[in-house]
């Protein structure tokens, strides 16, 4: 079959809504009617059970920042394990103390990787050791450094 002999297909163009009177489906109401919810933009018909389930699935949280900052709100509530300088007196002299070491000897409990530990300056210490990656108060830092230890 040759291309020039073939009968032309009659296909009318699709009417594009809302592009003026010349588009074939023009006018200011564009087939939506005059007034009402269905004539407005953003109307989409939904079944009643869909509307109900969407409404019931939303969380009922009140207050400022509870929806957007939920994770940050929870993390701020975590309190660190508090150790005093006197608790470190049982550790051998010359040890390097970090969170894993404190878990191993049983001073800090918890299976999570991120455990907050804070050493405060209550009590006396005579042994020297190195402390790495643990929060230390100023009083505790002074006592550890006076005993000959280091805080990193």
C-alpha positions in Angstrom: 0.0 0.0 0.0 1.3 3.4 -0.9 1.1 6.3 1.5 -0.4 8.7 -1.0 -3.3 6.4 -1.8 -4.3 5.7 1.8 -7.5 7.3 3.0 -7.0 10.1 5.5 -8.1 9.4 9.1 -10.6 11.9 10.3 -9.7 12.8 13.9 -11.1 15.8 15.6 -8.8 17.7 17.9 -9.4 17.4 21.6 -11.1 20.3 23.2 -8.9 21.9 25.8 -10.8 23.3 28.7 -10.3 26.9 29.9 -8.4 28.3 27.0 -10.9 30.8 25.6 -13.9 30.6 23.3 -11.8 29.5 20.3 -10.7 26.2 21.9 -14.2 24.7 21.4 -14.9 24.3 25.1 -14.4 27.9 26.2 -16.2 30.5 28.1 -15.9 31.6 31.6 -17.6 28.6 33.2 -15.9 26.1 31.0 -18.5 23.3 31.4 -18.5 23.4 35.2 -21.8 25.2 35.7 -22.4 28.5 37.3 -22.0 28.2 41.1 -21.4 25.7 43.8 -18.6 23.5 45.2 -18.2 21.6 41.9 -17.6 24.8 39.9 -14.6 25.9 42.1 -11.0 24.9 41.6 -9.7 22.1 43.7 -12.9 20.2 43.8 -12.4 16.4 43.7 -15.2 14.0 44.4 -14.4 11.5 47.1 -16.4 8.8 48.7 -17.7 9.3 52.2 -15.6 6.6 53.8 -12.4 8.0 52.3 -13.1 11.4 53.9 -13.8 9.8 57.2 -10.7 7.6 57.2 -8.5 10.5 56.2 -9.9 12.6 59.1 -9.5 9.8 61.6 -5.9 9.0 60.5 -4.6 12.4 61.4 -2.8 12.6 64.8 -4.6 14.5 67.5 -1.6 16.5 68.7 -2.0 19.9 70.3 0.5 22.5 71.1 3.4 24.3 69.4 6.0 22.3 67.6 4.7 18.8 68.4 4.1 17.9 64.8 7.1 19.3 63.0 9.7 18.8 65.8 8.5 15.5 67.2 12.0 13.8 67.0 13.8 16.8 68.4 11.3 17.1 71.1 11.9 13.5 72.2 15.7 13.8 72.1 15.8 16.8 74.3 14.1 14.8 77.0 16.9 12.3 77.3 18.9 12.7 80.4 22.6 11.6 80.6 24.1 9.0 82.9 25.7 11.0 85.7 28.9 9.8 87.2 31.0 11.5 89.9 34.7 11.6 90.2 34.5 9.4 93.2 32.9 6.6 91.1 36.1 6.5 89.0 38.3 5.8 92.0 37.7 2.0 91.5 39.2 2.0 88.0 42.9 1.0 87.6 45.4 3.8 87.2 46.6 4.6 83.6 43.4 3.4 81.9 41.8 5.3 78.9 38.2 5.8 79.8 35.5 6.1 77.1 31.8 5.1 76.8 32.6 1.6 75.7 35.0 1.0 78.6 32.4 2.3 81.1 29.8 -0.1 79.6 32.2 -3.0 79.8 32.9 -2.5 83.5 29.2 -1.9 84.3 29.2 1.7 85.3 27.0 2.7 82.4 24.0 0.6 81.3 22.3 0.8 77.9 22.4 -1.1 74.6 22.0 1.9 72.3 25.0 3.3 70.5 24.4 6.9 71.5 24.6 7.1 75.3 25.1 10.4 77.0 27.5 10.3 79.9 28.5 13.3 82.1 31.2 13.2 84.8 30.6 15.6 87.7 33.1 16.8 90.3 31.7 15.3 93.5 34.3 13.4 95.6 38.1 13.1 95.6 40.4 11.3 93.2 44.1 10.3 93.5 44.6 8.2 90.4 45.5 9.5 86.9 43.8 8.3 83.7 42.8 9.7 80.3 39.2 10.5 79.5 38.0 10.6 75.9 34.7 11.7 74.3 32.8 12.1 77.6 31.2 15.3 78.9 33.1 16.6 82.0 32.2 19.5 84.2 34.7 22.2 85.1 35.1 21.0 88.7 35.7 17.4 87.6 38.2 18.5 84.9 40.2 20.4 87.6 40.3 17.4 89.9 41.3 15.0 87.2 44.1 17.3 85.9 45.4 17.9 89.5 45.7 14.2 89.9 47.8 14.0 86.7 45.1 12.8 84.3 44.0 14.2 80.9 40.6 15.1 79.4 40.1 15.1 75.7 
